[in-house]
Amino acid sequence: MATVKVERTQVGRSFWLWWVLASFAGWTVGSFVSDTAGDAVGEVWFDSLGLILLGTSIGSMQWLALRRQVSWDGWWVVASMAGWAVGALVNLPWGLATGWIVGVVVAGFMQWRVLRRQVSRATWWLLGSFVAWFTGAGISLALPWCTGPCSGAVFGVVVGAITGAVLMWLLRQPRSDAPVWLAGDESPAR
């Protein structure tokens, strides 16, 4: 099968804004859904189910912004969900804080695996995403009155702003052997 190379869309402020909005929506919706699911399931199972739902929500919303930039975009959702699913498994014996930290680390690693096929300096994603996640956590914890979806919204904006800037920089440095396509194409050339 031949690979056809065409131009990818410009990566600029509009991409960054869409990424921040997607992260905000993913975290807000994910927080609301995981809180709602938790009321029905029970505390330990709620935390585990909530982490999986949160990862799925975040990855799905971010996919909407990322899908026109990389050819392996669908894997972004899988990578995000898988990272948080590992966090959910760790949550059962060791608690939510440990599960959350493991989920963050594994999700960042899995997302890096998606990006490394597309951009030349994907390793910077690991540092950028970890800084973003822990900065978002620090700011969220500094606002004790803001819990649940409110905390998710704050977290989403902070994480989205930082990771969006990193991702914008990375996407401007595609790998020379990465398949790309025109924005708006329904089936990317692979």
C-alpha positions as CSV (number, residue, x, y, z in Angstrom):
1,M,0.0,0.0,0.0
2,A,1.4,3.4,-1.0
3,T,1.6,6.3,1.4
4,V,0.4,9.6,0.0
5,K,1.9,12.7,1.7
6,V,-0.1,16.0,1.7
7,E,0.0,19.1,3.8
8,R,-1.4,19.1,7.4
9,T,-3.3,22.1,8.7
10,Q,-1.6,25.0,10.2
11,V,-1.0,24.6,13.9
12,G,-1.5,28.0,15.6
13,R,-3.6,29.8,18.2
14,S,-6.8,28.4,17.0
15,F,-5.6,24.8,17.5
16,W,-4.4,25.8,21.0
17,L,-7.8,27.4,21.8
18,W,-9.6,24.2,20.6
19,W,-7.3,22.1,22.6
20,V,-7.9,24.1,25.8
21,L,-11.7,24.0,25.2
22,A,-11.5,20.2,24.5
23,S,-9.5,19.7,27.7
24,F,-11.9,21.9,29.7
25,A,-14.9,20.0,28.3
26,G,-13.3,16.6,28.8
27,W,-12.4,17.2,32.4
28,T,-15.7,18.9,33.2
29,V,-17.9,16.2,31.6
30,G,-15.6,13.4,33.0
31,S,-15.8,14.8,36.5
32,F,-19.6,15.1,36.3
33,V,-20.1,11.6,34.9
34,S,-17.6,10.0,37.3
35,D,-19.3,11.8,40.3
36,T,-22.7,10.6,39.1
37,A,-21.6,7.1,38.5
38,G,-20.0,7.0,41.9
39,D,-23.2,7.6,43.6
40,A,-24.7,4.5,42.0
41,V,-21.7,2.1,42.4
42,G,-20.0,2.7,45.7
43,E,-16.8,4.4,46.9
44,V,-13.9,2.1,45.9
45,W,-15.5,0.9,42.7
46,F,-16.7,4.5,42.1
47,D,-13.1,5.8,42.2
48,S,-12.0,3.1,39.7
49,L,-14.9,3.5,37.4
50,G,-14.6,7.2,37.7
51,L,-10.9,7.2,36.6
52,I,-11.8,5.1,33.5
53,L,-14.7,7.4,32.6
54,L,-12.6,10.5,33.2
55,G,-9.8,9.2,30.9
56,T,-12.4,8.3,28.2
57,S,-14.0,11.7,28.4
58,I,-10.7,13.6,28.3
59,G,-9.3,11.5,25.4
60,S,-12.5,11.8,23.4
61,M,-12.8,15.5,23.7
62,Q,-9.1,16.1,23.0
63,W,-9.4,13.8,19.9
64,L,-11.9,16.4,18.5
65,A,-9.1,18.9,18.5
66,L,-6.3,16.5,17.5
67,R,-8.0,14.5,14.7
68,R,-7.0,16.9,11.9
69,Q,-3.4,17.0,12.9
70,V,-2.2,13.4,13.2
71,S,-2.9,10.2,11.4
72,W,-3.1,8.0,14.5
73,D,-5.6,10.2,16.2
74,G,-8.1,7.5,17.2
75,W,-5.4,5.9,19.3
76,W,-5.3,9.1,21.5
77,V,-8.7,8.1,23.0
78,V,-7.4,4.5,23.6
79,A,-4.1,5.8,25.1
80,S,-6.0,8.2,27.5
81,M,-8.5,5.5,28.5
82,A,-5.8,2.9,29.0
83,G,-3.7,5.1,31.2
84,W,-6.6,5.9,33.5
85,A,-7.7,2.2,33.4
86,V,-4.3,1.3,34.8
87,G,-4.8,4.0,37.5
88,A,-8.2,2.5,38.2
89,L,-6.6,-1.0,38.8
90,V,-4.0,0.6,41.1
91,N,-6.7,2.4,43.0
92,L,-8.3,-0.8,44.2
93,P,-5.5,-1.9,46.5
94,W,-3.7,1.4,47.1
95,G,-6.2,4.2,47.0
96,L,-7.4,7.1,44.8
97,A,-4.3,9.3,45.2
98,T,-2.0,6.5,44.1
99,G,-4.4,5.5,41.3
100,W,-4.6,9.1,40.1
101,I,-0.8,9.5,40.0
102,V,-0.3,6.2,38.2
103,G,-3.2,7.2,35.8
104,V,-1.5,10.5,35.0
105,V,1.9,8.9,34.4
106,V,0.6,6.0,32.3
107,A,-1.7,8.2,30.2
108,G,1.2,10.6,29.5
109,F,3.3,7.6,28.5
110,M,0.6,6.1,26.3
111,Q,-0.1,9.5,24.6
112,W,3.7,9.9,24.0
113,R,3.6,6.5,22.1
114,V,0.9,8.0,19.8
115,L,2.8,11.2,19.3
116,R,6.2,9.7,18.6
117,R,5.0,8.4,15.3
118,Q,4.0,11.9,14.2
119,V,6.5,14.4,15.7
120,S,10.2,14.5,15.9
121,R,10.6,15.6,19.5
122,A,7.7,13.6,21.1
123,T,9.8,13.0,24.3
124,W,9.0,16.6,25.3
125,W,5.4,15.5,25.7
126,L,6.3,13.4,28.7
127,L,7.8,16.4,30.6
128,G,5.1,18.9,29.4
129,S,2.2,16.7,30.3
130,F,3.5,15.8,33.7
131,V,4.2,19.5,34.5
132,A,0.7,20.4,33.3
133,W,-1.0,17.6,35.3
134,F,0.7,18.4,38.5
135,T,0.4,22.2,38.1
136,G,-3.4,21.7,37.4
137,A,-3.6,19.5,40.6
138,G,-1.8,22.1,42.6
139,I,-4.1,24.9,41.5
140,S,-7.2,22.7,41.9
141,L,-6.2,21.8,45.5
142,A,-5.6,25.5,46.2
143,L,-9.3,26.2,45.6
144,P,-11.0,24.2,48.4
145,W,-14.4,25.6,47.5
146,C,-14.2,24.2,44.0
147,T,-14.9,20.5,44.0
148,G,-16.3,17.9,41.5
149,P,-17.0,19.3,38.0
150,C,-15.8,22.8,39.1
151,S,-12.4,21.3,40.0
152,G,-12.4,19.3,36.8
153,A,-13.1,22.5,34.8
154,V,-10.2,24.4,36.5
155,F,-8.0,21.4,36.1
156,G,-9.0,21.1,32.4
157,V,-8.2,24.7,31.6
158,V,-4.8,24.6,33.3
159,V,-3.8,21.3,31.8
160,G,-5.2,22.2,28.4
161,A,-3.3,25.5,28.3
162,I,0.1,23.9,29.2
163,T,-0.3,20.8,27.1
164,G,-1.8,22.7,24.2
165,A,1.3,24.9,24.1
166,V,3.6,21.9,24.2
167,L,1.5,20.1,21.5
168,M,1.4,23.1,19.3
169,W,5.2,23.3,19.4
170,L,5.5,19.5,18.8
171,L,3.1,19.5,15.8
172,R,5.2,22.1,14.1
173,Q,8.0,19.6,14.0
174,P,6.6,16.6,12.2
175,R,8.7,13.5,11.5
176,S,9.8,13.4,7.9
177,D,8.4,9.8,7.6
178,A,5.0,10.5,9.3
179,P,2.0,10.2,7.1
180,V,-0.1,13.3,6.9
181,W,-3.3,14.5,5.1
182,L,-5.4,17.5,4.3
183,A,-7.7,18.8,7.0
184,G,-11.2,17.7,6.2
185,D,-10.2,14.4,4.6
186,E,-12.4,11.7,6.1
187,S,-9.8,8.9,5.6
188,P,-6.2,9.8,6.2
189,A,-3.6,8.4,3.9
190,R,-1.6,5.7,5.7
